[in-house]
Amino acid sequence: MPVSRPSRRDEFEIAIICALPLEYDAVSYTFDEFWDQDGDQYGRARNDPNTYTTGRIGSSNVVLALLSRMGKTSAASAAASISMSYSGLRMALLVGICGAAPRNGENEILLGDVVISSSVIEYDFGRQYPDKFIRKDTLQDSHGRPNKDIRSLLVTLETDRGLDRLEQGTISFLQTLQAAVSKTKHRGKYGYPGTLEDTLFETSHRHKHHGSPNCACRDCFNDSDPVCEKAINSSCVNLGCNNGPVVDRERLRAKQRAERDGESTAQHPTVHIGLVASGDKVMKSAAERDRLSKEEGVIAFDMEGAGVWEELPCIIVKGVCDYADSHKNKKWQRFAAATAASAAKALLKCSIKADKPGSNPPFSERTATDAFKDAIGLLNRITASQDQGHDTSILATKFDIEKYFLLQWAERVNLLKQNPDERLRNPDTQDSIANVLACICGLLADTSQMEQVYGINRHDGISTPSNTQNDVPTMCSPSLDRLGLASGGPGFISKSRNRLTHARGKTSTAEEVSAETKKEREKARWVIQDNEKFGTFVAELARCTMMLRDAVLPTSESNTRKDLEEIRDLGHLKVVMEAATDHLTTIAEPTREIIDLRCTKRILSTLWFRMIDDRRETITDAHRETFQWALEPPAYHQPWDDLSRWLRAGSGIYWIAGKAGSGKSTLMKYIYSSAVTKYLLSEWAGDSPCSTADFFFWYLGTPEQKTQGGLSRALLYKILSSHPNLIPEALPAMWKEAYDGSDRIGCPSPAEAKKAFRVISTSPDLGRFCLFIDGLDEYFGNYQDGISFVKSLAAGQNVKVIVSSRPIPDCVAAFRELPQLNLPDLTRQDIRTYVQDVIGNNPDMARLSEDDPCGSKQIISDLVDKSSGVFLWVILACRSLISGLARYDDTAELQRRVNDLPPELEDMFQHMLLKVEPRYRSQASRLLRLCYEEQKAQMWTEVNGNHALGLALVIDYHLKPPPIEVLSEEKKVRLCRRLEGRLRSHCGGLLELVKRHDSDGRWRFCFCGPVHDDLIDARVCFMHRTVFEFLGDETVWKLDCLKMEADNKFHAAADLSLGRLHLAMQSLDKQSPLEAQALSCIRDGVRWGSKADHDAPLNREKYILEDGAVPRLAPRPELHWLKPHQESAPF
């Protein structure tokens, strides 16, 4: 046995106490052995009412107790009884779940994290005065101070190394626990709930009915105000409070990115050590929580800590399942219990056991150590020649595996460390180990035996090539490094032959050779010549390794999986897997899992593309208190099919129709992101899991953002990231390419994508899926192909689709008989809400309303009526009125503004341009044309977006060569700020500066310095797709407001070329290789220059390539392809 079974109760040193059955269950899965499997042999003291579970966790004998009820009193009573029955206890761990006081900055506490107590306070123990409560005392100042052993352990754990070790152990044991549970009927019980379930509301946001006029919640405004009984027992979704103000947290955003990328780090908990507040009541007040956190430094709340602390030396280990506020739920309890149990096991591994009276003296005999070094030195000489084929490669790898187990055994029992395993101190054990290692050396001591019996021929010198596919260091190098034998090989024939000979009881032939002969022997290698005979040697080595394990069974964690992961080549891993037929669970299965994981990552990375969520992320969130009706049952007279009922019980396709600018994408984003949607879909799924995936078409985006290929890749990526086990069946061709190690994996064809979705929709174990597809009218290609593909997605019983589009004829014909809503018919109240909020609540408008209330109401009413359900129109109209208010217009002048506004979007755009002052119209035309040409090119190529800095440089350095110097950050900011002002005043609001960024924090190419600046990193975009469509009509450019001066030699392609070369100059560093973004800008600059010359032969390309920036860039070795007048394909 790895740890001897205690013979008496007083030999147990660790107690674990749990308050809830779910906490007890989680801790039970961390036991390595149970001592009461065949019945309790230890009993309990008289008058002890507790029932105990005994066993081993790691190297610690542990007694586990479950409290009969929660609270300090019950915990104190149970702890007293435990100490009476198990008198040898040196430490108790109180393990379970708790509520946390979230912290800001680097120490954010998230759900699933682990809290470990440095001390405890009883926050509800004190005196209640009429005006205040004063806590009587703190346990920290009296009996609550930890004992010296615990203080020493906690101080060590709070160091960087100690905390890293504790967290890594927690993560490893958590994964082991989840894997163990997955093999039982309780699989999934301790799964990670996901970041979407981790919500921290602002302190002032109470758990109550929001908007209900008929209960006590109506009068609840402060933290001390009561709420109705129904609210106390209802979920956030049912109350509507889940849409309340949420605290933004950096760690949570990082986890969300990891979760979206399919990384296992998303569920990794962080360990926090600090003060725990204990009381007899459940903390459900965010305000009180924050007060105690601020005044006392409390990081968590529990109900049993003070009781146990008073009776036993104690450490509280709790997993965070809520934020100790009124919005409690039980979704995180089991996962939090699992992280706490795993942290407790890791903590026990970090604790140091004291010597017992009568312990053996230090491990000073080196017999086993030296014998081991001799054996490894000899084994390191065996190799396979390069040309002996697959069978020899497999056999050599079998040998590699057996040698690896020998190294791993030595590592796990600390054979070469100053503090080896206690069992190695036994002289009889040392002799047994030395004898086994001597047998290994004996196998290789006789050259003739090696050749005749084991099929290994000696080759003098080191020139014999080894097979790179099975080179011994492939698996063994990590263990050799950790054991300090990295230079091992032949040089490790130690001088301790006398002790080895004594252990074997006979004379070693190696002892008799001269020093010169030894040096020659150290150069020798033995090469496998006969596979069948060498198989006998491998079997002998395996038998010796098994004898060592029988002598001292390792108890520490194995590094096998980590070492396998260091084998980077997929072909090497396949050879290991094929060779490990005798080690299925220890080698073959982990190797198969690693291969599958790498294939999965390659396929998912192929499906993913950089702009996969860009369109959704750039859509403005719905204005507050708008679109809520969409997820509520419609009134009898309202003309749309009940979306909430369809989400709860419908199937097939639900169509959201609306004309341009009516808010379809905003509504789709609102529905997709709403917690109400997830709740309704969970009712549809019943006991099965329900997943969602989305795709927002973008006609002005990259090819992936508007094609069927991009749609299928995005949906498959999001679905298969959550269900990676389905990839081999869903995408067999891609899986084969990944498994075969192909250099490039192709994306799925349309036929392969349809087959993949059929597999997904018919797999019974996956649960159900709801897909959200926005902007089908922006599909690039034949509309019928896109509609047919969407219909195929919803053909299975486990998949349904919400799709939105303009009411183009193809979509009307395809979807008119399906459940639907027509958005412009339903947004009147939302538009009124928006207008009232933006205009009616404007301070200047409020003052006008005091003098002319009827006129003010008429303005708002006319705006709503004139909008015809188009949100974009009313947004532009409100901007016009706000401009009028800034100019001190009265109600009559504002009314004239409303009357002058054209009712159609295209006319509205023209109206906005006519309002631009005449002296700015030429520059407005230039800016609009530059952005239009840029956007049009982006629809067909991989051209990067319109950088604000590049456009600012073009405007300020018109037809001038780029400056040689790199601009300072202050200069860049000034240029971009001036451009922002010009866009606002010169372009009628049709162009905007977009500062939103990718999920990794920046756009793909950023021209900031070391410190990121959102303004420098911004892009110039049309305020809506309809503006681009408006400018696509060539007659628009003939309008007086967009005409250029007669002598203006403006050409968009030439200016864009110069803009790119300007940007390239900002990315160059003569001391380093050319950055990717500079190279990209230069390529684009030459292409635009070619287009300028192709479209209008004004000798622009010659200017750009010969007299401008290119001669200054050409000396760079990376630009050898760049020559004056080089042919470059225009867009």
N, C-alpha and C positions, 0 to 999 in steps of 0.2 A: 504493500500500500504506500502511496506517496506520503501520507501523514497517518501516524498511528492513531487508532481509535482510542479515545480516552477510556480509561477503566473506571473512573469515578467522576461524579459531578464536579468536584472541585478542580478538575483538570481543564475545564472550559474557561477560556479567558475573555471571550467576546459574547455580548448579548446584543441582539437586534430586536427592537420593539416597534410594532406597527399598530396603528389605531384603526385602520379600515381593512376589510378583507381584500380589496383590490391592491392595497399596498403589500399585504402579506403574500398574495399570489405573485406579484412581481419579484419580491425578494426570494421566493422559493425557486424561481427559475435561475437564480445566480448560484445556487448550491451546486458544488461539484460532486458531492456524495451526501447521502442521508444515513445517519447512524440508527434511525428508528424505522428503517424500511421493513424490518421483520418484527416490529413491536418495540415499545419503549423499555430500555434496559436500565435507565438511570433513575426513574421515579422522581419524586419531589419531596420537599420538606413537609412535615405535618402543618396543617392549617394554610398551606399554599394553594390557592384556588386556581392558579394558572395552568394552562395546558401548553406544553412545549413541543417544538420540533427541533431536533438536533442533527448536526451534520458538519460538513466541511465546506468552507468557502476559501479557495486557494490553499494556503498553508495554515489557516486559522480554524480551530474547532469552535463552532458557533451554536448558541442556543437562541431560537427564534420564538417570540411570544406575540400573540395577538390580543389586544385589549378587548374587554367585554363591552366597553362603551368609550366614547370620546371624552376629552376633558382632562384638566390637570389632576383632579382628585383621583380619577380612575388610573391615570398614568403613574401617579405617585404610589398608589397602593400596589399596582402590578410590579413596579420597580423594586419596592421593598420586598415583595415576595420572591422575586428573582434573586436578589442578593442573599436572601435567606437560604434558598435551595442551591444556588451555585455560588459558593463562597469565594471561589478563586477568580472571579471576574475582575479584569483590569480596565475594561471600558465597555460602555453601552452606546449603541448607535440607535437613535430615534429616526426611522426611515419612513418616508411617505410623501405626501403632497402638501402644498401650502399656497397661500396667496402672497404675492410679492409687491413691494413698493418700487415701481419702475424708476430707474435713474437715467439721467441725461448724459450725453457725451460718450466717452469711450466705454463706460461701464453700464451701458443699457442692459436691462434685464428683460428677456423675452420669455414667452411661454415655452415650457420644455427645458429651460435652464435649471441648474441645480444651485441651491443655497446651502452653505455649510456654516454653522454657527461658530462665531468667535466667543460669544457670550449671549446671555438671555436677560430680558427684562419682563416683569409682569406688568403689562400696561394697564390692566383693569384692577390693580390692587392698590388701594389708597383711600383717601377721604373725599367725600362729595360735599362741597360747600354750596350755599345757595347760588353763588355766581361762578364757581369753577370747581374742577376736580384736580386734586394734587396727589400724585402717586406717592405712596408711603416711602418706598425705598427701591433701590435697584439690586438685583441679584449680583450685578457686576461689582458692586461695592461691598457686598457681604458674602453670603454662601454661594453666589453664582459664579465666582471666578473659577475657571477650569484648573484642574490639578497640573502639576509640573509636566508630566508626561504628555498630556493633551496639549498644553501650551507649546511645548517643544515641537510636537507634530504639526500644530497649526502654523507656527512661525515658519517651519520648513516648507509647508504647502503654499505659503503666501509668497515665496520666492518665485522668480521666473521659471527656474527649472522645475521646482516642486509643483507649481500650478500647471505647467505644460504636461508634466508626467501624469498628474491626476486627470487632466482633461483627456489626454490621449487614452489613458486606461478606461475612462468612462465611455468614450466613443467605441473602443474595441469591445468592451463587455456589453454595451447596448446592442451592437450588431450581433454578438453571439446570442444574447437573449432573444432578439427578434428572430434569428435563424432557428433557434430551438423551438420557439412557439409556433413558427410556420409549419413545423412538421407534426403539429398536434391539431386537434379539432378546433383549437382556439386561434388559428392563424389569423393574422391581421389585428389581433386584439391590442397590440402595443405599437401599431403603426403610427407614423408621423401624421398629425392631422392636416398639416399644410399651412402656409403663411396666410392664406385667405381667412383662416379661422383665428388669427392672432390680431385682435383689434384692441387698441387702448384709446378710450374716449377721453376727451378733456374732462378735468375734474368737475366742472360745473354741470356736465351733461348727466342727468339722472335717468335711472331705469324706470320709466313711467309711460303712460299713454301720452302721446304727443298729438295734440289737436282734438282730444276727446273732451266734450263739454259737460259730460254727465257723471263724472266721478271725482274723487278727491284729488286725482292727478291734476285737475284743472287749476287748483290753488297751490300746486307744488312749484315753488320758485327757488327756495333755498335748500341747503343740504339737510336742514333739520325738519323741513316740511314733510308731512306724511303723504304716502301714495296709496292708491286703492289696493285691496287684497288681491284682486285679479291681476294687477300689474306685477305684484311681487312674484306670482307663480307663473308668469308668462315669459316667453322668449323675447329677445330683442327684435326678431323678425316680426312676430305677431304684434308687438307694440309700436313698431315703426321707429324705434329709437336707434336702430342700426345705421341710419343715415345721418347720425349726428356728427359733430365735429370730432375728428380723429387726430391723435398726436402723430406727427411724422417722425419716423425713427430711422436713423442711418443703418443700423445693424439689420433691421427688418428688411430694408430695401436690398441690402446685400444678399440676404437669405432668399428673397424673392427672385433675384437674378440667378442665384445658384439653383433654385428649384426649377425655374423655367429652363435652364440649361441642362437639367437632368443630373445635376451633381449631387452625390450623397451627402456633401457637406451641409446641405440645407437643413438636415435634421440633427447636425452635431450640436450638442448643448455646450454652453459655457458655464464654468463653475464660478460662483461668487462667494466670498467668505466675508462675513460681517455679523452685525447684531440682529438677533431674532427677537421679536416681541411675542410673548405668549400670554394667552388669556382664555377665559371660559366662554367667550362669545366669538362667533365668526365675524371677522372684520369685513363689512360690506359698505364702508363709507370711504369714498375717495378723498374727501376733505380731511377726515381724521387720519387716514393713511398718510397723506402728504404732510400733515402736521407732525406726526411721529417720525416720519422719515427726515424731515428738516431739523426738528429740535433734538432728536435722540440719535439720528443716524441709522434708524431701523431699515433693514432691507427686506424683511419677510415677516409673516404672521402665522402662528400655529396655535394649537390648543392643548398640547401635551408637554411641550418642552420644559416648562418650569417644574412640572411634577416629577419628571424623570431626573432632571438636573439635581434636584434636592436629595435624591436617594443614591445615585450612582455617578461616577465619573462619566460624563456624557458628551457626545457630539451629535448635533441635530443635522441630518442630511435630508433635505426636502427638494422635490421637484416642483417647479412653479406651474400651477394649473390655472391660475387666474390672477387678476391684478387687484384683489382685495377691494373691489368696488361693487356697486349694486348690479353690474352687468355680468354676474357670475353665470357660467354654464359648465357642463360636465364633459365637453368634448375633449379636453386636454388631460383628464384625470389619469387615464391608464398610461398614456405616453409619459406623463410627468412621473408617475410611480415607477415606470421602467427606467427613466434616467436617474432617479434617486437611488434605486436598487443597484444600478450599474456603478454609480459614483461611490456608493458604500463599499462595493467590492474593490474598486480601485483604491479607495482610501485604506482599506485593510492591507492591500498589497504594499502601500507606501509606509505603513507603520512598521516599526522595528520591534521584534520580540526580544525581551531581556533573557539572559541566560538563567536557567533554573539551577538550584543548588545541585552540585555533583556533576555539572556538565563536563564534557571531554575537553582536554587541553586544545590550544590552537592547532590548526592543520599544518604541521611542520614537515611531515614526511612527504617527500617528493616522488616516491616510487611511481604511483599511478600517473602523475603529471608527466614525468619524463618518458614513461612507456608510451603514453599517448602521442607525444611529440615525435617519437621514433616511428610509430605506426603511420602517422600522417605524412612524415617525410618520405617513407617508402611508397605509400599509396599515390603520392603526387607524381611519381615517375611514370605511372602507367598511362598510356595514351592510345589513340587509334590512328592509323595512317590515313592519308587523305583519300585514298582510292579504293577502299574496301567495301563500298556499297552501303545500302540502306540497312541490311541486317546487322552489320557491324556497328553502324551508327546507333541503332536501337540498343544493342548490347552494351556499348560504351556508355550510353546514357543510363542504363540500368545500374552499371557500376557507379556512375556519377551520383545516382540517387542514394545508393547504399552508403557511399562515402559521406554524402551530405547528412544522412541520419546519424552517422558516427560523430561528425562535427557538431551537429545540433544537440546531440545528447551531452557532449562535453560542455557546450555553451549553457544549456539549461540547468545543469547541476553545478555550474561555476567551477569546473574542474581546474581551470588555469587562473582563477581569481584568488585574491588574498583571503577572502571569506567564502570558502566553498560550502556546498550543501552540508548541513550538520551530519548527515548519514555517512559522508566520506571520512569523517573523523574516526570511524570504527576501524580498528586494525584488520579485522577479518574482511570487511568490505574492501579495504585497500588491497589486500592480497588477492581477492577475487577479481577485482578490476585489473590489477597488474597481470594476472595470469591470462585473462582474455586478450589484453593488448599484446602480450608476448606471443600468443597464438597467431595474431594478425601479422606480427613481424616474422614469425616462423614461416608463414605461407610464402613470404618473399625472400627468405634468407638463402635458399638453395637455388642457384641459377638453373641447374638441370631439371629440378622439380618444376620450376616456373615454365620451362619450355615444354617438357614432356607431359606434365600433369595438367597445367593450367593454360597451355597454348599461348604463352607470352614470350617473345624473343627479345633478347637484350640488344640494344643499339648504343654503342659508345658515342659520346659527344651529344650536343644539344641540337643538332641540325635536323632531326627527324621531324617532318611537318606533321602537325596535328590537324585533325578534321575540325574545321571551324564550326560545323554543325553540332558537335558534341564535345567540344573542348571542356575539360574538367572545370575550369573556373566559371563556366556558364551558370551552374547552380551553386557551387561551393565557395566562390569568391567572397560573397557577403559574410558567410560564417567564418571564413579564414580571417577576414578583416576584423570582425568583432572579437575573435579569439586572440588577435595579435599575431597571427601566423601568415600574414599576407605574403611575406617573403619565403614562406614555408618550403615547398619543394624539397629537394635533396639536402639543402643546407641545414635542415632541422634534425639531422641524425645527432642526437645528443650524446654527451660524454657519460651518461649515466648507465652504461651497459652493465656495470657490476651489479647495480641494484636490480636491473631487468633480468640478468642472468640468475641472480639469487631467487627472484620471484618465480622463474621458470624451473629452477632446480637443475639446470644443465649448462654446459659451456656453449657460448654463442660463437659461431664461426666468425662473426663480424669483429669480436674482441681480438682475434688473432691476426687480423690483417694490419699491415703497416700503415703509417700515416699517409705515405705516398699512394698506396693502393686505395685508401679511403677517398682521397681527392679524385682519383680516376673514377671511382664508383659513383661519386656524386655527380659526375657528368653524364652518367648512363641514363638511358630511357628504356622502358620495356613497352613494346608495341604489340597489340593484339594481332595474332596470326590465325588462331583456330577458334572460331566462335563457340563451338560446342564445348571444348575444354575450358575456355574462359568463362562460360556460363557456370561451370562447377565452382570456379573461384568466386564469382559474384555470390553464389549461394552460400559459400563458406563465410564470406564477409558479412552477409545478412545474418547468418546464425550467430556470429560473434557480436554483432551490434545488438541483437535481441538478448544475448546473455548479459550485456552491459545494462540494458534497460531493466532486466529482471533484478540485477544487483541493486541498482538505484533508479527507480522510476522518476523521471523529471516531473516537477510540479509547476514550474513556471510556464508562462505562455509561449507557444511556438511562434517562430518567425517565418514559417514555411511560406505562407501566402505573400508576405512582403518580399521574400527572396525570389519567389516566382515572378512577381511583378517587375523585378529588376531585369528580367530577360526581355529585352525589347523586341527581338525578332519573332514574328509569329510562327515562322517555320521551326525555330528552336523549340517553342512551346509545344507545337504539335508532336515533335519527336519525344519530348518529355512525357506528354500525355500518353503516347503509344507505348512508351517504355515502362510506365508506372502501373502495369497490370497487377502487381502484387501490393500496390499501395493505393487502392481506389479512393478511399476517403481522405487520406492525408496528402496525396500528390495529384492523382488523376482528376478528381472532382474539382479541387481548387484551380487546377490548370485549365480545365474546360470552362470554368466560370470566368477566368481571366481572359481567355480567348473570346468567349461570347461577349464580354464587356467591351473589349477593344473593337470587335466587329460592330457592336451596337453603336459605340461612339463614332466610328467612321461613317456609318450610314446616317446617323442623325446629323452629323456635321455636313454631310452632303445634301441632305434635305433642307437644312437651315440656310437662310440667306439674310444679309445684313439688314434689309429693310422689311423684315417679316412683320413687325408690329408698328412700323413707322407711321403709317397712315392713321391707325387708331389712336396712337399716342399724340398726334398733332391735332386731332379733332377737339374742339373746345368742349369742356364739360357742360352738361345741361345747366341752364340758369336755375338757381334755387327755386324750389316749389313748382317746377315745370315738369311735364311728362309723367308725373306720378300716376295720373289717371290710366296710363297705358297698362299698368300691372294691377288694376282694380277692375272688378266686373263692370261692364258698361250699363248705364241706365237704359230703361226699356226703349226709349225713343232714339237712342244714339246709334248711328249706322255703322257699327263695326263688329266683327266677330270677336268674341271674348278671348283675348290673348292669355289672360291668367288661367282660364279653363283649358286652353290649348296646351299651355306649359304643364299644367297639372295632369292632363289626361289625353291630350290630342296626339296626333301622329301625322306623318307626311311632311307637308310644307305649309308654312304660314308666310303670307306675302304682305310686306309693308310698302305701299306705293306712295309716291309724292313727287311733285314737280321740282325743278331745280331750286335749291335754296330753301326748301320747306323744312329742313331739319332732320332728314332721314338718318344721316350718319350720326348725328348727335343722339337721336332716339335709340339707334342700334347700340351705340356705345353705352348709353344709360341702361338699356335692358341687359346687355351682356355683363355689365359690371355690378348690377344690383344684387344685393343679398336676397331680396324677395324672389328674384328669378331662380337663384340656386335652391331656395326653399321649395318653390313650386315644382322644380324639376326633381327634387329628392322625393316628393310625393309621387311623381310619375314613375320613378325608378323603384319605389317600394323598398324592399330589403336589398336590392342590388345597388352597387355604386353608380353614380352618374357623373359623367365628365362633359366638359364643354370645350369647344375649340372655335376660333374665329378667323375670318379673313376679310379685310376691308380693301376692295378694289380701289385703284387710284389711276385714273386715266393719264395723269400727268407724270406718273412715276416711272420706275424702271420696268423692263419687260416682266420681271417676276411679279410685280405688283398689279398686273392687269391681264395676265394670261391664265389659261387653264393649268399650265405647268406650275406656275407660282401658287395657284389656289391649292392644287393637290399636294405640292411639297409642304406648304404651310400647315395644312390640316393634318397630313400624315406625321409631320414633325411633332406637332402638339399632342396628337393622340398617342403616338408610339413612344414619346418621351415618358408618358405615364404607364405605358404597357409594353416595355421593351421585349418581354418574352414572346410577343406576337410577331416580331420582325422577321424571323426565319420563314414563317408561314405566309405572312402578308407580302413580303418583298423577297421572294426566293432568289431572283437573279442578282439583286444587290447583295444579298447575304453571301452568295457563292463568290462574288467578286471580292468581298471583304475577307471572307474566310481563306480564299486562295492567295490573299496578299497582293491583289492587283494594285498597280501604281495609281490608277484612277478608277473611281467608281462612278458609273453613269447614273443620272437621275432617272426615275421611273418614267416609262412611256405612258401615254394616255391609257392604253390597254392594261398595263401593269398597275397603274393607279386605280383603275376601276376594280380590278381583281382584288387589290389590297383592301379597298373599302368594302367589298363583298365579304371578305374574310372578317373584317372588323365587325360588320353588322350582324354576322351570323355566329360569332363566337359567344357561347352561352355564359362563360365565366367573366367576361369583361364588363358586364353591366350595360348601361345605356349611355347614349351620346346625343347631345344637342349641339348642332353646328350653326354658327351665326355668320352669314355671308352678306356683306353690305356692298351696295353699288354695282349690282350685276349689269346695269346699263353701261358701266365703264369698262366692261369686258372688251378686250382687244381681239377681234376676230369675228367669226360668224356667230351672231347671237344664239342661233339655234344650237350650236355646239355647246356653248356655255350653259344654256337652259337644260339641254339633255343631260349634261354631266351633273348639274345640281339635282335633277330629278332622280338620277341613278344613286346619288348619295342617300336620298330619303327612301329608297326602295325597301330597305331592310326594316324589320319590326323593332330593332333596337336603336335606330337612328332617326332623328327628325331634324328639320332644317328651318330656320327663320331666314328669309331672304328679303332684301330691300332693293328697290330700283325706281327709276322714273317710269311712268306708265307708257313706255315705248310699245309699239304694236306687238312685237314678238312676246314681250312679257305679259301684256294684257291677254293675248290669245292663250298663252301657256298657263297662266295662274288665275284667270277670272273666276273659275269655279271653286277655287280653294279658299280656306279661311284667310281673311285679309282685313286690312284697314287702310283707308286713304287719308294720308296725313293732313293735307290742307283742309279737309272737312272738320278736323278735330282739334286744331291747335289755336282756335280763336281765344279761348280762355288763357292758354299759355302765353299767347302774344300779348293779351291784355295785362297779364301779370308782369311780363317783361317791360312793357311800355310804362306801366305804373311805377315799377321799381326804378327804371332808368330815367324817365322824364318826370313822372308825377312826384317822386320822392327827391328830385333834384332841389337843393336849397333855393336856387333862384326861381324855379318854377313854383315852389311852395309859397314864396313871397308874392308872386303874381297871382296865385290862386286866392290869396286873401282879398285882393282888390277885385278880381274878376273870376269867381269860382265857376260860373257857367262857361265862360270862354275856355278855361283850362280843361274842363271836362270834355268840351267839344273837340278840342285838339286831340286828346287821348282817344276819344271815340272815333274820330276821323282816321287817325293812324291805324287803328285796329281794322276798320272797315276797308281801308284802301290796301292793306297788306295782302288780302286774298289768301291768307294762310301761308305766306312765304316769309319765313323767319329772316332770311338774308335781307329782303327788302326792308323789313321793319328795323333791322340793325342799322342799315345805311341811313334810313329816315331819321332814326334817333340821333345819329351822329350829326346830321344837318341841324336838328333842333338844338342840340347841345351847343353847336357852334353859334347859333342865334342867341341863345341865352348868354353865352360869353360876350356877345356884342350888345347886351342889354336890350334885346328885342322885347317888345311888349306882346300881349296875347294876340293882338290883331296882326302884328308882323309875323309872329310864329304861325298863325293860321294861314297867312299868305304863303309861308314856306311850305306848309303841308299841301296847300292847294296846288302849288307849282310842281310838286314831286310827281313825276310820271309813274303810272301804275305798273309798268313792265320793267323787269330787271335790266334788259339791254338799254332801254331808254334812260333808266336811272344811272347807269354807268356813263352814258353820254352827258347827262345832266351834271354829273359830278365833275366831268372833265371841263365842261363849259364854265364851271365856277372857278377854275384855276385862273389866276391872274395872267393876262396876255403875255407879260414879259417872261413868265416861267413855262409857257406852253412848249417851247422848243426843247427845253431840257426834260419836260415831262414825256414828250414824244420819244426822246432819246432813251430815257430810262425804261419806258415801257417796251420799246423795241428790243433793247438789250435783253431784258428779262424774258420777253416772248421768244426770241431766237434761242436763248439758253434753254428754256423749258421745252421747246420743240425738239432740240437736239437730244435732250435727256430722255425723251420718249423713245428714241431709236438706238441710243448708244449708252455706254457706261460713263459718259461725261459727268464730272462732279458738279454739284449744285452751285447756284449763283452766290459766291462768297461775298458778304458785305464789304470786307476789306478790299477784295479785288475790284468790285464795282466803284468803291470810293476812290481807289487809286486811278481808275480810268477817268472818272469825272474830274479829278484834281490834276492829273498829268496827261490830259488829252493830247494824243499823238506825240508824246515825248518818250524818249527811251527810259526804261526803268532805272531808278537810282542804283548806283553801285552799292551804297551802304545799306545795311539792314536797319529798318526803321525802329526807333525806340517804341516801347509799349505805350508811352504817353502819346506819341505821334499817331500810332495806330488807333488809339481810343478817340483822339480828336477827329481823325478822318471819318471814323465810323459814326461818331455822334453827329457830325455835320451831315453825313448821308442820311441818317435817321430823320433829321429835321427836314431835309429836302424831300424825302419820300412823303412826309406828313403834309408839307405845304405845297409841293409842286405837282403831285400826282393824284390829287383828289381822293386819297385813301384807297386807291386800287392796288397799291403795293405796300407790303408790310415787312418789317424786320422780325424774323422768327428766331427766338433765342432758345427754343426747346431743343433738347439734346437727345442723343441715343441713350440706350439703357446703360452703356458703359461710361456715361458722363460727358462725352463729347461727340461731335460729328466725326465722321471717318477721318477727315483731314482738318487739322486745327492749326491756325497760324499764330497762336498765342505764344508767349514766352513761358518761362518755368511756372508762372502763376496763371491759371486759367482765367480768362475774362469772357463772360457771356456775350458781350458786345462785339469783341473782335471775332469771336467764333460764330457769329450770327449768319443767317442766310436771308436773302431777299426773295420773297415769294408773293404770288398773287393772293389777294385776300379771299378768293374763292375760285374754284375751277371755272365757273361761268365767266369770269373776267377773261381768262385765256380763250375761251370759246368766242367771246365777244370780239377780241382782237384778231381772231382767226379770219374774220371777214375783211377782205382787203379794202372794201369801201370805207371801213372805219378809219383807215390811215389817211384818207382823203378829206376827213373832216377838218374844218378850220382850226379846231383846238389841237390837232395833232400834226399840222403841217410844219415842215422844217423851213428855215430861211432858204432863199434861192441859192445863196453862195455856200451853204453848209455842205461840206464834203463827208458828212457822217456815213459810215458803213459799219453795221453792227458787228459783222464777223471780224473786221479789223480791230475794232475796239475790244472785243472779247479776247482776241489773240494777245493784245497788249496787256489786258488785265491778267491773263494767265501767266505771262512772263514776269509781270510785276510780282505776282504771288510767289513764283519760283525763286525770285531773288530773296524773298523773306524766309526761305526754307534752307538756304545754303550755309554750310559751315565748312570752310576750307580744310579743317582739321579732321573731318570725318567723311565717310562715304556719302554719296548723294542720297538724301532721304526719299522715301517712296512718294511723298506728296509733292516734292519738288520735281521729280521725274514725271509724275503724272501731269503737273501743270505745264511743263515744257512740251510734252507730247500734245496736249490739248491746244497749247498756244500755236504750235506749228500747224495743226489741223485747221484751226480757225483762220490762220494766215493763208493757207492753201484755199480755203473756201472763199475768203475775201478776193483773192486773185481770180478764182474761177468765176465768181458771180459778177464782179465788176473790175476789169483789168485796170486798176489804178496804180499798179506797181507797188501795192501795199506789201506783198510778200517779200519783195526785194528789200524794202525798207526794214521789215521785221527781221529778216534773216541776215542781212549784211550790215546794216547800219545801226541796228538796235541792240537788244539784249543778247541775241544769240552768240555773237563773237565773244562776249564776255563769259558765256557759259560753255562754249565749245571746248576749251582746253581741258575741261573735266574728263577724265578717262571714261567715266560712265556714259558720256555723251558722244562716243565715237561715231554713232550713227547720224549725228546731227551735222549736216553740211549745208552751206548756202545753196538755195534753189533745189534742195532735195525734194524729190517727189513724195508727197504725203497725202494720203487719201482724205479728201474733205468729207464732211458729214453727209 
